[in-house]
Amino acid sequence: MAFDDLRSFLHALDQQGQLLKISEEVNAEPDLAAAANATGRIGDGAPALWFDNIRGFTDARVAMNTIGSWQNHAISLGLPPNTPVKKTDR
């Protein structure tokens, strides 16, 4: 991974438009599971999800689907999000 920590990776995803921040209150169940399922159905280009208002959990944050699309995977390697898979073998 091209990042020292999760925070810097999430920042890179955000800069590339690949982090969807959800600040409205959600339930841990079933909302988080439903969001993960829906994001998985998007396919190519699906963003990572960031929840920062989870009912019943003070100051809890959840990031999911961080490398759930090729674009996010490329970003995690320090590559541009539109890098073809064949170009990743450095």
N, CA, C and O atoms as a MOPAC input file, in Angstrom:
PM7 MOZYME 1SCF
protein

 N      0.84600 1    -1.17700 1     0.00000 1
 C      0.00000 1     0.00000 1     0.00000 1
 C      0.88900 1     1.23800 1     0.00000 1
 O      1.94100 1     1.25000 1     0.63900 1
 N      0.47700 1     2.25200 1    -0.69800 1
 C      1.27200 1     3.46900 1    -0.85800 1
 C      1.04500 1     4.48100 1     0.26000 1
 O      1.53700 1     5.60600 1     0.17500 1
 N      0.32000 1     4.10800 1     1.29500 1
 C     -0.02000 1     5.05100 1     2.36400 1
 C      0.45600 1     4.52400 1     3.70900 1
 O      0.50100 1     3.31500 1     3.93800 1
 N      0.80700 1     5.44600 1     4.58700 1
 C      1.28100 1     5.07000 1     5.91900 1
 C      0.15300 1     4.68300 1     6.86200 1
 O      0.36400 1     3.93600 1     7.81700 1
 N     -1.04800 1     5.19400 1     6.59500 1
 C     -2.16100 1     4.90800 1     7.49400 1
 C     -3.48500 1     5.02900 1     6.74800 1
 O     -3.54800 1     5.55000 1     5.63400 1
 N     -4.52200 1     4.54300 1     7.38300 1
 C     -5.85600 1     4.55600 1     6.78000 1
 C     -6.34800 1     5.97800 1     6.54500 1
 O     -6.99700 1     6.25200 1     5.53500 1
 N     -6.04900 1     6.86800 1     7.45500 1
 C     -6.50400 1     8.25400 1     7.32500 1
 C     -5.98800 1     8.88900 1     6.02600 1
 O     -6.74500 1     9.56000 1     5.32600 1
 N     -4.71100 1     8.68200 1     5.70200 1
 C     -4.16600 1     9.27700 1     4.48000 1
 C     -4.74600 1     8.60300 1     3.23400 1
 O     -4.93800 1     9.25900 1     2.21100 1
 N     -5.02500 1     7.30800 1     3.31200 1
 C     -5.66900 1     6.62000 1     2.19300 1
 C     -7.08000 1     7.15100 1     1.97900 1
 O     -7.47500 1     7.41100 1     0.84200 1
 N     -7.84200 1     7.31500 1     3.05300 1
 C     -9.19200 1     7.87100 1     2.93300 1
 C     -9.14900 1     9.28800 1     2.36900 1
 O    -10.02400 1     9.67100 1     1.59200 1
 N     -8.14800 1    10.06100 1     2.75000 1
 C     -7.99500 1    11.41600 1     2.21200 1
 C     -7.75200 1    11.35400 1     0.69700 1
 O     -8.31900 1    12.14600 1    -0.05500 1
 N     -6.91500 1    10.42000 1     0.25500 1
 C     -6.65700 1    10.26800 1    -1.18100 1
 C     -7.92600 1     9.86000 1    -1.92200 1
 O     -8.20300 1    10.37300 1    -3.00600 1
 N     -8.69700 1     8.93900 1    -1.34300 1
 C     -9.97100 1     8.55700 1    -1.96000 1
 C    -10.88900 1     9.76600 1    -2.08200 1
 O    -11.53100 1     9.96300 1    -3.11300 1
 N    -10.94800 1    10.56700 1    -1.03700 1
 C    -11.78700 1    11.76800 1    -1.03800 1
 C    -11.33100 1    12.74000 1    -2.12500 1
 O    -12.16000 1    13.30500 1    -2.83900 1
 N    -10.03100 1    12.93600 1    -2.25100 1
 C     -9.49100 1    13.85000 1    -3.26100 1
 C     -9.82200 1    13.38700 1    -4.68300 1
 O     -9.98700 1    14.20600 1    -5.58600 1
 N     -9.91700 1    12.07600 1    -4.87200 1
 C    -10.22200 1    11.51600 1    -6.19400 1
 C    -11.72700 1    11.35100 1    -6.43000 1
 O    -12.13900 1    10.83500 1    -7.46900 1
 N    -12.54500 1    11.78500 1    -5.47300 1
 C    -13.99300 1    11.64400 1    -5.61600 1
 C    -14.47800 1    10.22000 1    -5.41900 1
 O    -15.55000 1     9.85900 1    -5.90300 1
 N    -13.70000 1     9.40600 1    -4.71100 1
 C    -14.04200 1     8.00200 1    -4.50100 1
 C    -14.41200 1     7.69600 1    -3.05700 1
 O    -14.36700 1     6.53900 1    -2.64000 1
 N    -14.77900 1     8.72000 1    -2.28800 1
 C    -15.21500 1     8.51200 1    -0.90800 1
 C    -16.55200 1     9.21700 1    -0.72200 1
 O    -16.63900 1    10.44000 1    -0.82800 1
 N    -17.57600 1     8.44700 1    -0.44700 1
 C    -18.91000 1     8.99300 1    -0.20700 1
 C    -19.10100 1     9.10800 1     1.29600 1
 O    -19.14800 1     8.09900 1     1.99900 1
 N    -19.21200 1    10.33300 1     1.78900 1
 C    -19.36600 1    10.58100 1     3.22400 1
 C    -20.84700 1    10.68100 1     3.56900 1
 O    -21.57600 1    11.48900 1     2.99400 1
 N    -21.27600 1     9.86100 1     4.50400 1
 C    -22.67100 1     9.85100 1     4.94700 1
 C    -22.70000 1    10.34900 1     6.38300 1
 O    -22.20500 1     9.68300 1     7.29200 1
 N    -23.28700 1    11.52800 1     6.57900 1
 C    -23.30300 1    12.11000 1     7.92000 1
 C    -24.66700 1    11.99100 1     8.60100 1
 O    -24.78400 1    12.26900 1     9.79400 1
 N    -25.70000 1    11.58200 1     7.85900 1
 C    -26.99600 1    11.40500 1     8.51300 1
 C    -26.95600 1    10.14500 1     9.37200 1
 O    -26.22200 1     9.20300 1     9.07300 1
 N    -27.74400 1    10.13800 1    10.43200 1
 C    -27.72100 1     9.02400 1    11.37600 1
 C    -28.19500 1     7.73300 1    10.72400 1
 O    -29.20700 1     7.71500 1    10.02300 1
 N    -27.45700 1     6.65300 1    10.95900 1
 C    -27.81300 1     5.33000 1    10.44800 1
 C    -27.77200 1     4.33300 1    11.60200 1
 O    -27.11800 1     4.56600 1    12.61900 1
 N    -28.47200 1     3.23600 1    11.42900 1
 C    -28.41900 1     2.13000 1    12.38600 1
 C    -27.28500 1     1.19300 1    11.98000 1
 O    -27.03700 1     0.97100 1    10.79500 1
 N    -26.60400 1     0.65000 1    12.98400 1
 C    -25.53400 1    -0.30500 1    12.67900 1
 C    -26.09700 1    -1.48100 1    11.87600 1
 O    -25.47400 1    -1.93700 1    10.91700 1
 N    -27.26900 1    -1.96400 1    12.26800 1
 C    -27.99100 1    -2.99300 1    11.53200 1
 C    -29.40000 1    -2.49800 1    11.31700 1
 O    -30.01300 1    -2.04200 1    12.28200 1
 N    -29.94200 1    -2.55000 1    10.16300 1
 C    -29.44700 1    -3.16000 1     8.94200 1
 C    -28.77500 1    -2.17300 1     7.99200 1
 O    -28.35000 1    -2.57400 1     6.90800 1
 N    -28.66700 1    -0.89500 1     8.36100 1
 C    -28.23200 1     0.13400 1     7.41000 1
 C    -26.82900 1    -0.08600 1     6.84900 1
 O    -26.62500 1     0.04900 1     5.64200 1
 N    -25.86100 1    -0.42000 1     7.70000 1
 C    -24.49300 1    -0.59300 1     7.20800 1
 C    -24.40000 1    -1.77300 1     6.24500 1
 O    -23.74700 1    -1.67900 1     5.20500 1
 N    -25.04400 1    -2.87300 1     6.58600 1
 C    -25.02600 1    -4.04300 1     5.70400 1
 C    -25.72900 1    -3.73800 1     4.38300 1
 O    -25.26400 1    -4.15500 1     3.32200 1
 N    -26.83500 1    -3.02000 1     4.44200 1
 C    -27.56100 1    -2.66300 1     3.22000 1
 C    -26.72100 1    -1.74500 1     2.33800 1
 O    -26.72100 1    -1.88200 1     1.11400 1
 N    -26.01200 1    -0.81600 1     2.95400 1
 C    -25.15200 1     0.09200 1     2.18600 1
 C    -24.02100 1    -0.67800 1     1.51500 1
 O    -23.69700 1    -0.42200 1     0.35500 1
 N    -23.42200 1    -1.61500 1     2.23300 1
 C    -22.34700 1    -2.42500 1     1.65400 1
 C    -22.86900 1    -3.24000 1     0.47600 1
 O    -22.20600 1    -3.33800 1    -0.55600 1
 N    -24.04600 1    -3.82100 1     0.62800 1
 C    -24.66100 1    -4.60700 1    -0.43900 1
 C    -24.95100 1    -3.73400 1    -1.65700 1
 O    -24.64800 1    -4.11900 1    -2.78600 1
 N    -25.53300 1    -2.56900 1    -1.43100 1
 C    -25.86400 1    -1.66600 1    -2.53900 1
 C    -24.61200 1    -1.18900 1    -3.25900 1
 O    -24.58900 1    -1.10500 1    -4.48700 1
 N    -23.57900 1    -0.87900 1    -2.50100 1
 C    -22.33700 1    -0.41400 1    -3.11300 1
 C    -21.71500 1    -1.51500 1    -3.95700 1
 O    -21.17500 1    -1.24600 1    -5.02900 1
 N    -21.78700 1    -2.74300 1    -3.48400 1
 C    -21.25300 1    -3.86300 1    -4.24500 1
 C    -21.95900 1    -4.07000 1    -5.56800 1
 O    -21.36700 1    -4.59100 1    -6.51300 1
 N    -23.20400 1    -3.67300 1    -5.64700 1
 C    -23.97100 1    -3.82800 1    -6.89100 1
 C    -23.66800 1    -2.74400 1    -7.91500 1
 O    -24.00600 1    -2.88700 1    -9.09000 1
 N    -23.03200 1    -1.66000 1    -7.47800 1
 C    -22.69200 1    -0.58100 1    -8.41700 1
 C    -21.68500 1    -1.07500 1    -9.44200 1
 O    -21.74900 1    -0.70300 1   -10.61400 1
 N    -20.75500 1    -1.91600 1    -9.00000 1
 C    -19.73700 1    -2.43500 1    -9.91100 1
 C    -18.57400 1    -1.47500 1   -10.05100 1
 O    -18.14500 1    -0.85600 1    -9.07700 1
 N    -18.06200 1    -1.35300 1   -11.27600 1
 C    -16.90000 1    -0.49800 1   -11.52400 1
 C    -17.14300 1     0.92300 1   -11.05200 1
 O    -18.19600 1     1.50900 1   -11.30400 1
 N    -16.16900 1     1.45600 1   -10.37500 1
 C    -16.24700 1     2.83800 1    -9.92400 1
 C    -16.98100 1     3.05100 1    -8.62600 1
 O    -17.18500 1     4.19400 1    -8.21600 1
 N    -17.38900 1     1.97200 1    -7.96000 1
 C    -18.11000 1     2.11900 1    -6.69100 1
 C    -17.22900 1     2.83800 1    -5.67300 1
 O    -16.05500 1     2.49900 1    -5.52300 1
 N    -17.78300 1     3.82000 1    -4.97800 1
 C    -16.97800 1     4.57000 1    -4.01100 1
 C    -16.82500 1     3.81700 1    -2.69300 1
 O    -17.57900 1     2.89000 1    -2.39500 1
 N    -15.85000 1     4.23000 1    -1.92800 1
 C    -15.75800 1     3.79300 1    -0.53700 1
 C    -16.81700 1     4.57200 1     0.23600 1
 O    -17.23000 1     5.65300 1    -0.18400 1
 N    -17.25300 1     4.02200 1     1.36000 1
 C    -18.27600 1     4.67700 1     2.18100 1
 C    -17.69100 1     5.05200 1     3.53000 1
 O    -16.89200 1     4.31000 1     4.10200 1
 N    -18.09700 1     6.21300 1     4.03300 1
 C    -17.63600 1     6.71200 1     5.33300 1
 C    -18.86800 1     7.14400 1     6.11200 1
 O    -19.55400 1     8.09100 1     5.72700 1
 N    -19.14600 1     6.45100 1     7.20500 1
 C    -20.26800 1     6.78600 1     8.07600 1
 C    -19.71000 1     7.39700 1     9.34900 1
 O    -18.80200 1     6.83500 1     9.96200 1
 N    -20.24400 1     8.54500 1     9.75100 1
 C    -19.74400 1     9.15600 1    10.98900 1
 C    -20.84100 1     9.47900 1    11.99600 1
 O    -20.61900 1    10.23800 1    12.94000 1
 N    -22.03000 1     8.90000 1    11.79400 1
 C    -23.12600 1     9.13300 1    12.73100 1
 C    -23.93700 1     7.84000 1    12.86600 1
 O    -24.98200 1     7.67900 1    12.23400 1
 N    -23.44100 1     6.93300 1    13.69300 1
 C    -24.06800 1     5.62800 1    13.86100 1
 C    -24.82500 1     5.60700 1    15.18000 1
 O    -24.23900 1     5.77300 1    16.25000 1
 N    -26.12500 1     5.40200 1    15.09000 1
 C    -26.99100 1     5.43400 1    16.27900 1
 C    -26.48100 1     4.46800 1    17.35100 1
 O    -26.22400 1     3.29300 1    17.08700 1
 N    -26.34200 1     5.00100 1    18.56700 1
 C    -25.92900 1     4.18700 1    19.69800 1
 C    -24.42700 1     4.09200 1    19.90400 1
 O    -23.97400 1     3.48500 1    20.87400 1
 N    -23.64700 1     4.68500 1    19.00500 1
 C    -22.19100 1     4.62600 1    19.11200 1
 C    -21.62700 1     6.04400 1    19.08300 1
 O    -21.60500 1     6.68700 1    18.03300 1
 N    -21.17800 1     6.52100 1    20.22300 1
 C    -20.62500 1     7.86700 1    20.31900 1
 C    -19.24000 1     7.90400 1    19.68300 1
 O    -18.40000 1     7.04800 1    19.96200 1
 N    -19.00900 1     8.87500 1    18.84800 1
 C    -17.71100 1     9.07700 1    18.18900 1
 C    -17.23900 1     7.87600 1    17.37300 1
 O    -16.03700 1     7.71800 1    17.15900 1
 N    -18.14200 1     7.04000 1    16.92100 1
 C    -17.76300 1     5.89100 1    16.08900 1
 C    -17.83600 1     6.27900 1    14.62000 1
 O    -18.73400 1     7.00500 1    14.19500 1
 N    -16.88400 1     5.78600 1    13.86300 1
 C    -16.86800 1     5.99800 1    12.42000 1
 C    -16.60900 1     4.64900 1    11.75400 1
 O    -15.88500 1     3.80700 1    12.28400 1
 N    -17.20900 1     4.46400 1    10.59400 1
 C    -17.01500 1     3.21900 1     9.86000 1
 C    -16.66700 1     3.56400 1     8.42200 1
 O    -17.35800 1     4.35000 1     7.77500 1
 N    -15.58800 1     2.96700 1     7.92800 1
 C    -15.22400 1     3.07000 1     6.51100 1
 C    -15.37900 1     1.67800 1     5.91800 1
 O    -14.92300 1     0.69200 1     6.49600 1
 N    -16.01700 1     1.60900 1     4.77300 1
 C    -16.20400 1     0.30600 1     4.13500 1
 C    -16.06700 1     0.43300 1     2.62800 1
 O    -16.17300 1     1.52500 1     2.06900 1
 N    -15.82900 1    -0.70000 1     1.98000 1
 C    -15.64900 1    -0.76800 1     0.53700 1
 C    -14.43000 1     0.04100 1     0.08700 1
 O    -14.41700 1     0.59400 1    -1.01300 1
 N    -13.41700 1     0.10500 1     0.93800 1
 C    -12.25900 1     0.95000 1     0.61900 1
 C    -11.49600 1     0.47200 1    -0.60900 1
 O    -10.94000 1     1.29500 1    -1.33500 1
 N    -11.45400 1    -0.82300 1    -0.86000 1
 C    -10.84200 1    -1.31400 1    -2.10000 1
 C    -11.83200 1    -2.20600 1    -2.85100 1
 O    -11.45100 1    -3.21400 1    -3.44500 1
 N    -13.09500 1    -1.82000 1    -2.81300 1
 C    -14.15300 1    -2.59600 1    -3.44100 1
 C    -14.31400 1    -2.35800 1    -4.92700 1
 O    -15.11300 1    -3.03800 1    -5.57000 1
 N    -13.58200 1    -1.41700 1    -5.49000 1
 C    -13.62100 1    -1.18800 1    -6.93200 1
 C    -12.18800 1    -1.09500 1    -7.43200 1
 O    -11.26600 1    -0.83400 1    -6.65900 1
 N    -12.00900 1    -1.30900 1    -8.72800 1
 C    -10.65900 1    -1.22500 1    -9.26900 1
 C    -10.07800 1     0.17400 1    -9.05700 1
 O     -8.89600 1     0.29700 1    -8.73700 1
 N    -10.87000 1     1.21800 1    -9.22400 1
 C    -10.36800 1     2.57600 1    -9.02900 1
 C     -9.79500 1     2.74700 1    -7.62600 1
 O     -8.71000 1     3.30500 1    -7.46600 1
 N    -10.50400 1     2.27800 1    -6.61900 1
 C    -10.02600 1     2.39500 1    -5.23900 1
 C     -8.78300 1     1.54300 1    -5.01300 1
 O     -7.87500 1     1.94300 1    -4.28500 1
 N     -8.74600 1     0.38500 1    -5.63000 1
 C     -7.57100 1    -0.47700 1    -5.51000 1
 C     -6.35200 1     0.22300 1    -6.11900 1
 O     -5.27200 1     0.21600 1    -5.52700 1
 N     -6.52200 1     0.82400 1    -7.29300 1
 C     -5.41700 1     1.54800 1    -7.93600 1
 C     -4.93300 1     2.69000 1    -7.04400 1
 O     -3.72800 1     2.88600 1    -6.88100 1
 N     -5.86300 1     3.43800 1    -6.47100 1
 C     -5.49100 1     4.53700 1    -5.57200 1
 C     -4.69800 1     3.99400 1    -4.39000 1
 O     -3.73200 1     4.62200 1    -3.95500 1
 N     -5.09200 1     2.83400 1    -3.86500 1
 C     -4.37500 1     2.24800 1    -2.71800 1
 C     -2.93100 1     1.90700 1    -3.07200 1
 O     -2.07400 1     1.85700 1    -2.19000 1
 N     -2.65700 1     1.67300 1    -4.35000 1
 C     -1.30400 1     1.37800 1    -4.81100 1
 C     -0.53700 1     2.64100 1    -5.19800 1
 O      0.61700 1     2.56800 1    -5.62100 1
 N     -1.18100 1     3.79600 1    -5.05300 1
 C     -0.54200 1     5.05200 1    -5.42100 1
 C     -0.61300 1     5.35200 1    -6.90600 1
 O      0.15500 1     6.16700 1    -7.41600 1
 N     -1.53200 1     4.69600 1    -7.60200 1
 C     -1.70100 1     4.87600 1    -9.03900 1
 C     -2.93100 1     5.73100 1    -9.31500 1
 O     -3.81500 1     5.83200 1    -8.46400 1
 N     -3.00000 1     6.35000 1   -10.49900 1
 C     -4.22200 1     7.06900 1   -10.85800 1
 C     -5.39700 1     6.09100 1   -10.93400 1
 O     -5.20700 1     4.93300 1   -11.30500 1
 N     -6.59800 1     6.53500 1   -10.59200 1
 C     -7.74700 1     5.62100 1   -10.55900 1
 C     -8.09700 1     5.00100 1   -11.90600 1
 O     -8.73400 1     3.94900 1   -11.94500 1
 N     -7.70000 1     5.62200 1   -13.00000 1
 C     -8.03400 1     5.08700 1   -14.32600 1
 C     -6.92500 1     4.19400 1   -14.89200 1
 O     -6.94600 1     3.87900 1   -16.08200 1
 N     -5.96200 1     3.78100 1   -14.06900 1
 C     -4.87900 1     2.90900 1   -14.51700 1
 C     -5.43600 1     1.54000 1   -14.90000 1
 O     -6.13300 1     0.91400 1   -14.10100 1
 N     -5.13700 1     1.06300 1   -16.12400 1
 C     -5.60100 1    -0.27700 1   -16.49700 1
 C     -4.95100 1    -1.34700 1   -15.61800 1
 O     -3.82100 1    -1.18300 1   -15.15800 1
 N     -5.66600 1    -2.42800 1   -15.39600 1
 C     -5.15800 1    -3.51500 1   -14.55700 1
 C     -3.81200 1    -4.01600 1   -15.07900 1
 O     -2.91900 1    -4.31100 1   -14.28500 1
 N     -3.65300 1    -4.11600 1   -16.38600 1
 C     -2.41900 1    -4.64200 1   -16.97300 1
 C     -1.20300 1    -3.76400 1   -16.69000 1
 O     -0.07000 1    -4.23000 1   -16.80700 1
 N     -1.41800 1    -2.50400 1   -16.31900 1
 C     -0.30700 1    -1.58500 1   -16.05900 1
 C      0.15300 1    -1.61100 1   -14.60800 1
 O      1.01300 1    -0.81800 1   -14.22500 1
 N     -0.39400 1    -2.49500 1   -13.79900 1
 C     -0.07400 1    -2.46800 1   -12.37000 1
 C      1.11500 1    -3.33000 1   -11.98800 1
 O      1.57800 1    -3.25900 1   -10.85000 1
 N      1.61300 1    -4.12900 1   -12.89100 1
 C      2.77900 1    -4.95900 1   -12.55600 1
 C      4.05000 1    -4.14300 1   -12.77600 1
 O      4.63200 1    -4.13500 1   -13.86100 1
 N      4.44600 1    -3.47800 1   -11.73800 1
 C      5.58900 1    -2.55700 1   -11.83300 1
 C      6.87800 1    -3.30000 1   -12.00400 1
 O      7.93900 1    -2.68200 1   -12.10100 1

